[in-house]
Amino acid sequence: MSMVVISLSLSLSLSLSVVTCKASTFTLILSHQAINLSIIFKFTSLNALLLPTKFVVHSSVNRAKMKNRITQEASFRKM
């Protein structure tokens, strides 16, 4: 399994990463501060159209806030 990573960083603190793990799949990762957008493309041949098969958006800041809120709610329930 070969892996190619190409990273591009722009002045707007937006980074683009292209990660290729297989011959038929590659992933584009757009990052801006704590928000990441992953787009996974799959294709059957090099001449086929590239169709996005999966979109993943996650924010580590929001995840940390949600975890804190869940922890706080759990502590209130114990009282």
C-alpha positions in Angstrom: 0.0 0.0 0.0 1.5 3.3 -1.1 0.8 6.6 0.6 1.3 10.0 -0.9 0.7 13.2 1.2 0.6 16.6 -0.5 0.0 19.6 1.7 -0.6 23.2 0.7 -0.9 26.1 3.2 -2.4 29.4 2.2 -2.2 32.8 3.7 -5.7 32.6 5.0 -4.6 29.8 7.4 -6.6 27.3 5.2 -4.6 24.2 4.5 -5.3 21.5 1.9 -4.0 18.0 2.2 -4.3 15.3 -0.4 -3.8 11.8 1.0 -3.7 8.9 -1.3 -3.7 5.4 0.3 -4.9 3.2 -2.5 -5.1 3.3 -6.3 -8.9 3.8 -6.2 -9.3 6.2 -3.2 -7.9 9.5 -2.3 -8.9 12.0 0.4 -9.0 15.8 0.4 -8.7 17.4 3.8 -9.5 21.1 4.1 -8.5 22.6 7.4 -9.2 26.1 8.8 -8.4 26.6 12.5 -10.3 23.8 14.3 -12.6 22.8 11.5 -11.7 20.0 9.2 -13.5 18.9 6.1 -12.6 15.5 4.7 -13.8 14.5 1.2 -13.2 10.9 0.2 -13.2 10.2 -3.5 -13.4 6.7 -5.0 -13.0 5.7 -8.6 -12.6 2.5 -10.5 -10.2 3.6 -13.2 -8.0 6.6 -13.9 -10.4 7.6 -16.7 -13.6 7.4 -14.5 -15.3 10.4 -13.1 -14.2 11.3 -9.6 -17.3 11.2 -7.4 -17.2 12.2 -3.7 -18.5 9.3 -1.6 -18.1 10.7 1.9 -18.0 14.1 3.5 -16.8 14.4 7.0 -16.8 17.7 8.9 -15.7 17.9 12.4 -14.5 20.6 14.8 -12.3 19.9 17.7 -13.3 23.1 19.5 -17.0 22.2 19.3 -16.2 18.6 20.4 -14.4 19.9 23.5 -17.2 22.2 24.4 -19.8 19.4 23.9 -17.7 17.1 26.1 -17.5 19.8 28.8 -21.3 20.4 28.6 -21.9 16.6 28.9 -19.6 16.4 31.9 -21.3 19.4 33.6 -24.8 17.9 32.9 -23.6 14.6 34.4 -22.3 16.4 37.5 -25.6 18.2 38.0 -27.5 15.0 37.7 -25.4 13.5 40.5 -26.4 16.4 42.8 
